[in-house]
Amino acid sequence: MLYIKKEGLKDDINRKIIEIRKSQEWKEIKEDDIKAIRRVFDTGFPKNEVKEILLHEQRGICAYCMRRIHLDNHSRVEHLVPLSKNKEKAIDYNNLLGVCDGGEKVTGDSGHVLCCDAHKKETEMELSPFNKVQMDKIAYDKDGKIYTEPRDVDMERDINDVLLLNGIQKKDGTVRDTSTELLKGRRDTYIRAKKMMNALNVKGKCTSSVIKKLMEELYNSDEREE
């Protein structure tokens, strides 16, 4: 996971959302009328235009698992505070994230271990990609597991139980990976990074300044690595 800095909406998109807020239809919808709120979000809200902006500010990766996402039906607009919990935040750009489908469209006979929004559904979380203090605590081990450093119990609960980013820990101590193979992907990334550092070391270039420059290039690229 990475810290996400909101870029803001274009004026024409912002006007469409303001018009929704000012409409009589929206004002008459009760806080607990989830069907009506979702109907407006699905049919009146400029979802595709907003999704394009979300993908741009996230550099093309899922806000939760950091897998590649595109402007297609394998990605979705996610509510950090669930749509069912807060009417106004349902159409608030500052509450929205671009995420993957969580493995819902993965085919095969290996079974489905969903992650990200597909597993989170309407659960409220303490964890937020908009919180830089939290995101600076995110760490990974060589086996591909996400953890927090220093330890944050609330964040790790959301990572493990709500978003299921570390797969499923079975009773025998083994781990079942998600349908999108998040653990495998992170293990592979760790191995690639280690090989890169070893290659730099052979050349005498494995210095803090070189590594910092590489990290900045990766972080600031228009399309980040998964």
CYANA upper distance limits for C-alpha pairs under 8 A (distance plus 0.5 A):
  1 MET  CA     63 ALA  CA      7.02
  1 MET  CA     64 TYR  CA      6.10
  1 MET  CA     65 CYS  CA      6.76
  1 MET  CA     66 MET  CA      6.67
  1 MET  CA    129 PRO  CA      7.59
  1 MET  CA    135 MET  CA      7.37
  1 MET  CA    138 ILE  CA      7.51
  2 LEU  CA     63 ALA  CA      7.76
  2 LEU  CA    129 PRO  CA      6.89
  2 LEU  CA    135 MET  CA      6.46
  3 TYR  CA    129 PRO  CA      5.61
  3 TYR  CA    130 PHE  CA      6.30
  3 TYR  CA    131 ASN  CA      7.19
  3 TYR  CA    132 LYS  CA      6.00
  3 TYR  CA    135 MET  CA      6.03
  3 TYR  CA    136 ASP  CA      8.34
  4 ILE  CA     57 GLU  CA      7.78
  4 ILE  CA     58 GLN  CA      6.93
  4 ILE  CA     63 ALA  CA      8.29
  4 ILE  CA    129 PRO  CA      6.22
  4 ILE  CA    130 PHE  CA      5.82
  5 LYS  CA     57 GLU  CA      7.64
  5 LYS  CA    130 PHE  CA      7.12
  6 LYS  CA     57 GLU  CA      7.15
  6 LYS  CA     94 ASN  CA      7.71
  7 GLU  CA     57 GLU  CA      6.87
  9 LEU  CA     13 ILE  CA      6.84
  9 LEU  CA     14 ASN  CA      6.42
  9 LEU  CA     50 VAL  CA      8.10
  9 LEU  CA     53 ILE  CA      7.91
  9 LEU  CA     93 TYR  CA      8.40
 10 LYS  CA     14 ASN  CA      6.67
 11 ASP  CA     15 ARG  CA      6.61
 12 ASP  CA     16 LYS  CA      6.99
 13 ILE  CA     17 ILE  CA      7.10
 13 ILE  CA     46 PRO  CA      7.40
 13 ILE  CA     49 GLU  CA      7.87
 13 ILE  CA     50 VAL  CA      8.16
 14 ASN  CA     18 ILE  CA      6.75
 15 ARG  CA     19 GLU  CA      6.59
 16 LYS  CA     20 ILE  CA      6.93
 16 LYS  CA     45 PHE  CA      8.02
 16 LYS  CA     46 PRO  CA      7.74
 17 ILE  CA     21 ARG  CA      6.91
 17 ILE  CA     45 PHE  CA      7.13
 17 ILE  CA     46 PRO  CA      8.06
 17 ILE  CA     91 ILE  CA      7.66
 18 ILE  CA     22 LYS  CA      6.74
 19 GLU  CA     23 SER  CA      6.52
 20 ILE  CA     26 TRP  CA      6.91
 20 ILE  CA     44 GLY  CA      8.03
 20 ILE  CA     45 PHE  CA      8.07
 21 ARG  CA     26 TRP  CA      6.54
 21 ARG  CA     27 LYS  CA      7.59
 22 LYS  CA     26 TRP  CA      7.66
 22 LYS  CA     27 LYS  CA      7.62
 23 SER  CA     27 LYS  CA      6.92
 24 GLN  CA     28 GLU  CA      6.61
 25 GLU  CA     29 ILE  CA      7.06
 26 TRP  CA     37 ILE  CA      8.48
 26 TRP  CA     40 VAL  CA      8.36
 29 ILE  CA     33 ASP  CA      7.02
 29 ILE  CA     36 ALA  CA      7.17
 29 ILE  CA     37 ILE  CA      7.58
 31 GLU  CA     86 ASN  CA      7.59
 31 GLU  CA     87 LYS  CA      6.08
 32 ASP  CA     84 SER  CA      7.87
 32 ASP  CA     87 LYS  CA      8.46
 33 ASP  CA     37 ILE  CA      6.87
 34 ILE  CA     38 ARG  CA      6.52
 34 ILE  CA     83 LEU  CA      8.08
 34 ILE  CA     84 SER  CA      6.18
 35 LYS  CA     39 ARG  CA      6.54
 36 ALA  CA     40 VAL  CA      6.87
 37 ILE  CA     41 PHE  CA      6.81
 37 ILE  CA     83 LEU  CA      8.24
 37 ILE  CA     87 LYS  CA      7.30
 37 ILE  CA     90 ALA  CA      7.94
 38 ARG  CA     42 ASP  CA      6.42
 38 ARG  CA     83 LEU  CA      7.94
 39 ARG  CA     43 THR  CA      6.41
 39 ARG  CA     44 GLY  CA      8.20
 40 VAL  CA     44 GLY  CA      5.47
 40 VAL  CA     45 PHE  CA      6.81
 41 PHE  CA     45 PHE  CA      5.33
 41 PHE  CA     47 LYS  CA      8.00
 41 PHE  CA     90 ALA  CA      7.72
 41 PHE  CA     91 ILE  CA      7.17
 42 ASP  CA     47 LYS  CA      7.80
 45 PHE  CA     91 ILE  CA      7.69
 46 PRO  CA     50 VAL  CA      6.74
 47 LYS  CA     51 LYS  CA      6.46
 47 LYS  CA     77 VAL  CA      7.89
 48 ASN  CA     52 GLU  CA      6.76
 49 GLU  CA     53 ILE  CA      7.18
 50 VAL  CA     54 LEU  CA      6.74
 50 VAL  CA     93 TYR  CA      8.13
 51 LYS  CA     55 LEU  CA      6.65
 51 LYS  CA     71 LEU  CA      7.82
 51 LYS  CA     76 ARG  CA      7.97
 51 LYS  CA     77 VAL  CA      6.63
 51 LYS  CA     98 GLY  CA      6.88
 52 GLU  CA     56 HIS  CA      6.78
 52 GLU  CA     71 LEU  CA      7.08
 53 ILE  CA     57 GLU  CA      6.73
 54 LEU  CA     58 GLN  CA      6.59
 54 LEU  CA     96 LEU  CA      8.29
 54 LEU  CA     97 LEU  CA      6.69
 54 LEU  CA     98 GLY  CA      5.97
 55 LEU  CA     59 ARG  CA      6.44
 55 LEU  CA     60 GLY  CA      5.45
 55 LEU  CA     61 ILE  CA      7.50
 55 LEU  CA     69 ILE  CA      8.08
 55 LEU  CA     70 HIS  CA      7.90
 55 LEU  CA     71 LEU  CA      8.12
 55 LEU  CA     98 GLY  CA      6.46
 56 HIS  CA     60 GLY  CA      6.64
 56 HIS  CA    222 ASP  CA      8.31
 58 GLN  CA     62 CYS  CA      7.89
 58 GLN  CA     63 ALA  CA      7.43
 58 GLN  CA     98 GLY  CA      8.09
 59 ARG  CA    221 SER  CA      7.93
 59 ARG  CA    222 ASP  CA      6.07
 59 ARG  CA    223 GLU  CA      5.15
 59 ARG  CA    224 ARG  CA      5.97
 60 GLY  CA     68 ARG  CA      6.40
 60 GLY  CA     69 ILE  CA      6.07
 60 GLY  CA     70 HIS  CA      7.10
 60 GLY  CA    223 GLU  CA      6.03
 60 GLY  CA    224 ARG  CA      7.09
 61 ILE  CA     66 MET  CA      5.37
 61 ILE  CA     67 ARG  CA      5.82
 61 ILE  CA     68 ARG  CA      5.05
 61 ILE  CA     69 ILE  CA      5.85
 61 ILE  CA     98 GLY  CA      8.42
 61 ILE  CA     99 VAL  CA      8.07
 61 ILE  CA    223 GLU  CA      8.35
 61 ILE  CA    224 ARG  CA      7.42
 61 ILE  CA    225 GLU  CA      8.45
 61 ILE  CA    226 GLU  CA      7.06
 62 CYS  CA     66 MET  CA      4.99
 62 CYS  CA     67 ARG  CA      5.87
 62 CYS  CA     68 ARG  CA      6.84
 62 CYS  CA     69 ILE  CA      6.55
 62 CYS  CA     98 GLY  CA      6.46
 62 CYS  CA     99 VAL  CA      4.84
 62 CYS  CA    100 CYS  CA      6.06
 63 ALA  CA     97 LEU  CA      6.87
 63 ALA  CA     98 GLY  CA      6.56
 63 ALA  CA     99 VAL  CA      6.07
 63 ALA  CA    129 PRO  CA      7.39
 64 TYR  CA     99 VAL  CA      7.30
 64 TYR  CA    116 CYS  CA      6.50
 64 TYR  CA    129 PRO  CA      8.21
 64 TYR  CA    163 LEU  CA      8.21
 64 TYR  CA    165 LEU  CA      8.48
 65 CYS  CA    116 CYS  CA      7.28
 65 CYS  CA    165 LEU  CA      7.12
 65 CYS  CA    182 LEU  CA      7.74
 66 MET  CA    226 GLU  CA      6.02
 67 ARG  CA    100 CYS  CA      7.78
 67 ARG  CA    226 GLU  CA      5.52
 68 ARG  CA    100 CYS  CA      8.34
 68 ARG  CA    225 GLU  CA      8.40
 68 ARG  CA    226 GLU  CA      6.25
 69 ILE  CA     74 HIS  CA      7.68
 69 ILE  CA     75 SER  CA      6.41
 69 ILE  CA     99 VAL  CA      7.67
 69 ILE  CA    100 CYS  CA      6.51
 70 HIS  CA     74 HIS  CA      7.81
 70 HIS  CA     75 SER  CA      6.91
 71 LEU  CA     75 SER  CA      7.12
 74 HIS  CA    100 CYS  CA      6.56
 74 HIS  CA    101 ASP  CA      5.83
 74 HIS  CA    105 LYS  CA      8.04
 75 SER  CA     98 GLY  CA      7.42
 75 SER  CA     99 VAL  CA      6.14
 75 SER  CA    100 CYS  CA      4.96
 75 SER  CA    101 ASP  CA      5.98
 76 ARG  CA     98 GLY  CA      6.43
 76 ARG  CA     99 VAL  CA      6.02
 76 ARG  CA    100 CYS  CA      6.76
 76 ARG  CA    101 ASP  CA      7.15
 77 VAL  CA     96 LEU  CA      6.97
 77 VAL  CA     97 LEU  CA      6.28
 77 VAL  CA     98 GLY  CA      5.51
 77 VAL  CA     99 VAL  CA      6.93
 78 GLU  CA     96 LEU  CA      6.04
 78 GLU  CA     97 LEU  CA      5.49
 78 GLU  CA     98 GLY  CA      6.50
 78 GLU  CA     99 VAL  CA      6.85
 78 GLU  CA    117 ASP  CA      7.32
 79 HIS  CA     83 LEU  CA      6.65
 79 HIS  CA     89 LYS  CA      8.42
 79 HIS  CA     90 ALA  CA      7.37
 79 HIS  CA     95 ASN  CA      6.29
 79 HIS  CA     96 LEU  CA      5.42
 79 HIS  CA     97 LEU  CA      6.98
 80 LEU  CA     95 ASN  CA      6.06
 80 LEU  CA     96 LEU  CA      6.64
 80 LEU  CA     97 LEU  CA      7.46
 80 LEU  CA    124 GLU  CA      8.20
 80 LEU  CA    125 MET  CA      8.32
 80 LEU  CA    128 SER  CA      7.92
 81 VAL  CA     85 LYS  CA      7.28
 81 VAL  CA     86 ASN  CA      7.60
 81 VAL  CA     89 LYS  CA      7.56
 81 VAL  CA     95 ASN  CA      7.08
 81 VAL  CA    124 GLU  CA      6.62
 81 VAL  CA    125 MET  CA      8.14
 82 PRO  CA     86 ASN  CA      7.38
 82 PRO  CA     90 ALA  CA      7.89
 82 PRO  CA    121 LYS  CA      8.21
 82 PRO  CA    122 GLU  CA      5.78
 82 PRO  CA    123 THR  CA      7.39
 82 PRO  CA    124 GLU  CA      7.07
 83 LEU  CA     87 LYS  CA      7.00
 83 LEU  CA     89 LYS  CA      7.47
 83 LEU  CA     90 ALA  CA      5.28
 83 LEU  CA    122 GLU  CA      8.05
 84 SER  CA     90 ALA  CA      8.46
 84 SER  CA    122 GLU  CA      7.32
 85 LYS  CA    122 GLU  CA      8.39
 86 ASN  CA     90 ALA  CA      6.86
 87 LYS  CA     91 ILE  CA      8.16
 88 GLU  CA     92 ASP  CA      7.00
 89 LYS  CA     93 TYR  CA      8.42
 89 LYS  CA     95 ASN  CA      6.59
 90 ALA  CA     95 ASN  CA      8.06
 91 ILE  CA     95 ASN  CA      8.49
 92 ASP  CA     96 LEU  CA      7.44
 99 VAL  CA    116 CYS  CA      7.90
 99 VAL  CA    117 ASP  CA      7.65
100 CYS  CA    116 CYS  CA      7.84
100 CYS  CA    117 ASP  CA      8.26
101 ASP  CA    105 LYS  CA      7.56
101 ASP  CA    116 CYS  CA      8.20
101 ASP  CA    117 ASP  CA      7.79
101 ASP  CA    118 ALA  CA      6.83
102 GLY  CA    114 LEU  CA      5.82
102 GLY  CA    115 CYS  CA      5.15
102 GLY  CA    116 CYS  CA      5.78
102 GLY  CA    117 ASP  CA      6.91
102 GLY  CA    118 ALA  CA      5.58
102 GLY  CA    119 HIS  CA      7.76
102 GLY  CA    179 SER  CA      8.36
102 GLY  CA    180 THR  CA      7.56
103 GLY  CA    112 HIS  CA      7.64
103 GLY  CA    113 VAL  CA      7.87
103 GLY  CA    114 LEU  CA      5.92
103 GLY  CA    115 CYS  CA      7.32
103 GLY  CA    118 ALA  CA      8.13
103 GLY  CA    178 THR  CA      8.11
103 GLY  CA    179 SER  CA      5.79
103 GLY  CA    180 THR  CA      5.89
104 GLU  CA    112 HIS  CA      7.96
104 GLU  CA    114 LEU  CA      7.12
104 GLU  CA    118 ALA  CA      7.58
106 VAL  CA    112 HIS  CA      8.30
106 VAL  CA    179 SER  CA      7.13
106 VAL  CA    180 THR  CA      7.87
110 SER  CA    179 SER  CA      8.28
111 GLY  CA    179 SER  CA      7.77
112 HIS  CA    178 THR  CA      7.69
112 HIS  CA    179 SER  CA      5.93
113 VAL  CA    167 GLY  CA      7.61
113 VAL  CA    168 ILE  CA      8.31
113 VAL  CA    177 ASP  CA      7.74
113 VAL  CA    178 THR  CA      5.17
113 VAL  CA    179 SER  CA      5.68
114 LEU  CA    118 ALA  CA      6.48
114 LEU  CA    119 HIS  CA      5.95
114 LEU  CA    164 LEU  CA      7.85
114 LEU  CA    178 THR  CA      6.60
114 LEU  CA    179 SER  CA      6.76
114 LEU  CA    180 THR  CA      8.44
115 CYS  CA    119 HIS  CA      5.45
115 CYS  CA    120 LYS  CA      7.84
115 CYS  CA    163 LEU  CA      5.80
115 CYS  CA    164 LEU  CA      5.57
115 CYS  CA    165 LEU  CA      6.60
115 CYS  CA    167 GLY  CA      8.34
115 CYS  CA    178 THR  CA      7.19
116 CYS  CA    120 LYS  CA      6.54
116 CYS  CA    162 VAL  CA      8.34
116 CYS  CA    163 LEU  CA      5.05
116 CYS  CA    164 LEU  CA      7.25
116 CYS  CA    165 LEU  CA      7.51
117 ASP  CA    121 LYS  CA      6.11
117 ASP  CA    163 LEU  CA      7.29
119 HIS  CA    162 VAL  CA      7.09
119 HIS  CA    163 LEU  CA      6.43
119 HIS  CA    164 LEU  CA      7.54
120 LYS  CA    162 VAL  CA      5.59
120 LYS  CA    163 LEU  CA      5.88
123 THR  CA    162 VAL  CA      7.75
125 MET  CA    158 ASP  CA      6.78
125 MET  CA    162 VAL  CA      8.35
126 GLU  CA    154 ASP  CA      6.98
126 GLU  CA    155 MET  CA      7.00
126 GLU  CA    158 ASP  CA      7.70
127 LEU  CA    131 ASN  CA      8.40
127 LEU  CA    134 GLN  CA      7.75
127 LEU  CA    154 ASP  CA      7.99
127 LEU  CA    155 MET  CA      5.87
127 LEU  CA    158 ASP  CA      6.93
128 SER  CA    134 GLN  CA      7.78
128 SER  CA    135 MET  CA      8.36
129 PRO  CA    134 GLN  CA      8.20
129 PRO  CA    135 MET  CA      6.92
131 ASN  CA    135 MET  CA      6.77
132 LYS  CA    136 ASP  CA      6.52
133 VAL  CA    137 LYS  CA      7.41
134 GLN  CA    138 ILE  CA      7.65
134 GLN  CA    155 MET  CA      8.39
137 LYS  CA    148 THR  CA      5.60
137 LYS  CA    149 GLU  CA      5.49
137 LYS  CA    150 PRO  CA      6.85
137 LYS  CA    151 ARG  CA      8.44
138 ILE  CA    146 ILE  CA      7.45
138 ILE  CA    147 TYR  CA      6.61
138 ILE  CA    148 THR  CA      5.34
138 ILE  CA    149 GLU  CA      6.99
139 ALA  CA    146 ILE  CA      6.27
139 ALA  CA    147 TYR  CA      5.84
139 ALA  CA    148 THR  CA      6.05
139 ALA  CA    149 GLU  CA      6.90
140 TYR  CA    144 GLY  CA      6.60
140 TYR  CA    145 LYS  CA      6.00
140 TYR  CA    146 ILE  CA      5.12
140 TYR  CA    147 TYR  CA      6.56
141 ASP  CA    145 LYS  CA      6.00
141 ASP  CA    146 ILE  CA      7.31
141 ASP  CA    147 TYR  CA      8.31
142 LYS  CA    187 ARG  CA      6.62
142 LYS  CA    190 TYR  CA      6.61
142 LYS  CA    191 ILE  CA      8.46
143 ASP  CA    183 LEU  CA      7.71
143 ASP  CA    186 ARG  CA      8.09
143 ASP  CA    187 ARG  CA      5.89
144 GLY  CA    182 LEU  CA      8.32
144 GLY  CA    183 LEU  CA      5.32
144 GLY  CA    184 LYS  CA      7.23
144 GLY  CA    185 GLY  CA      7.97
144 GLY  CA    186 ARG  CA      5.07
144 GLY  CA    187 ARG  CA      5.03
144 GLY  CA    190 TYR  CA      7.95
145 LYS  CA    166 ASN  CA      6.29
145 LYS  CA    183 LEU  CA      6.92
145 LYS  CA    186 ARG  CA      8.16
146 ILE  CA    159 ILE  CA      8.19
146 ILE  CA    165 LEU  CA      7.90
146 ILE  CA    166 ASN  CA      7.08
147 TYR  CA    151 ARG  CA      8.15
147 TYR  CA    156 GLU  CA      6.98
148 THR  CA    152 ASP  CA      6.46
148 THR  CA    155 MET  CA      8.00
148 THR  CA    156 GLU  CA      7.32
152 ASP  CA    156 GLU  CA      6.71
153 VAL  CA    157 ARG  CA      6.62
154 ASP  CA    158 ASP  CA      6.98
155 MET  CA    159 ILE  CA      6.67
156 GLU  CA    160 ASN  CA      6.38
157 ARG  CA    161 ASP  CA      5.95
157 ARG  CA    162 VAL  CA      7.44
158 ASP  CA    162 VAL  CA      5.18
158 ASP  CA    163 LEU  CA      6.51
158 ASP  CA    164 LEU  CA      8.28
159 ILE  CA    163 LEU  CA      5.74
159 ILE  CA    164 LEU  CA      6.39
159 ILE  CA    165 LEU  CA      6.14
159 ILE  CA    166 ASN  CA      7.74
160 ASN  CA    164 LEU  CA      5.19
160 ASN  CA    165 LEU  CA      6.40
160 ASN  CA    166 ASN  CA      6.28
160 ASN  CA    167 GLY  CA      7.94
164 LEU  CA    168 ILE  CA      7.67
164 LEU  CA    178 THR  CA      8.36
165 LEU  CA    178 THR  CA      8.16
165 LEU  CA    182 LEU  CA      7.46
166 ASN  CA    177 ASP  CA      7.69
166 ASN  CA    178 THR  CA      8.19
166 ASN  CA    182 LEU  CA      7.87
166 ASN  CA    183 LEU  CA      7.03
167 GLY  CA    175 VAL  CA      7.05
167 GLY  CA    176 ARG  CA      6.07
167 GLY  CA    177 ASP  CA      5.10
167 GLY  CA    178 THR  CA      5.54
167 GLY  CA    182 LEU  CA      8.21
167 GLY  CA    183 LEU  CA      7.86
168 ILE  CA    175 VAL  CA      6.02
168 ILE  CA    176 ARG  CA      5.53
168 ILE  CA    177 ASP  CA      7.12
168 ILE  CA    178 THR  CA      8.15
169 GLN  CA    173 GLY  CA      6.96
169 GLN  CA    174 THR  CA      6.65
169 GLN  CA    175 VAL  CA      5.09
169 GLN  CA    176 ARG  CA      6.99
170 LYS  CA    174 THR  CA      5.96
170 LYS  CA    175 VAL  CA      6.22
170 LYS  CA    176 ARG  CA      7.55
177 ASP  CA    181 GLU  CA      6.08
177 ASP  CA    182 LEU  CA      7.22
177 ASP  CA    183 LEU  CA      6.60
177 ASP  CA    184 LYS  CA      8.05
178 THR  CA    182 LEU  CA      6.58
178 THR  CA    183 LEU  CA      8.05
181 GLU  CA    185 GLY  CA      6.63
182 LEU  CA    186 ARG  CA      6.74
183 LEU  CA    187 ARG  CA      6.61
184 LYS  CA    188 ASP  CA      6.60
185 GLY  CA    189 THR  CA      6.70
186 ARG  CA    190 TYR  CA      6.65
187 ARG  CA    191 ILE  CA      6.82
188 ASP  CA    192 ARG  CA      6.75
189 THR  CA    193 ALA  CA      6.64
190 TYR  CA    194 LYS  CA      6.65
191 ILE  CA    195 LYS  CA      6.70
192 ARG  CA    196 MET  CA      6.68
193 ALA  CA    197 MET  CA      6.72
194 LYS  CA    198 ASN  CA      6.65
195 LYS  CA    199 ALA  CA      6.63
196 MET  CA    200 LEU  CA      6.75
197 MET  CA    201 ASN  CA      6.58
197 MET  CA    206 CYS  CA      6.77
198 ASN  CA    202 VAL  CA      6.81
198 ASN  CA    206 CYS  CA      8.29
199 ALA  CA    203 LYS  CA      7.10
200 LEU  CA    204 GLY  CA      6.68
200 LEU  CA    205 LYS  CA      5.42
200 LEU  CA    206 CYS  CA      5.39
201 ASN  CA    205 LYS  CA      6.09
201 ASN  CA    206 CYS  CA      5.17
205 LYS  CA    210 VAL  CA      7.37
206 CYS  CA    210 VAL  CA      7.06
206 CYS  CA    211 ILE  CA      7.39
207 THR  CA    211 ILE  CA      6.74
208 SER  CA    212 LYS  CA      6.46
209 SER  CA    213 LYS  CA      6.68
210 VAL  CA    214 LEU  CA      6.79
211 ILE  CA    215 MET  CA      6.67
212 LYS  CA    216 GLU  CA      6.69
213 LYS  CA    217 GLU  CA      6.71
214 LEU  CA    218 LEU  CA      6.74
215 MET  CA    219 TYR  CA      6.54
216 GLU  CA    220 ASN  CA      6.42
217 GLU  CA    221 SER  CA      6.43
218 LEU  CA    224 ARG  CA      6.66
218 LEU  CA    225 GLU  CA      7.47
219 TYR  CA    224 ARG  CA      7.01
220 ASN  CA    224 ARG  CA      8.04
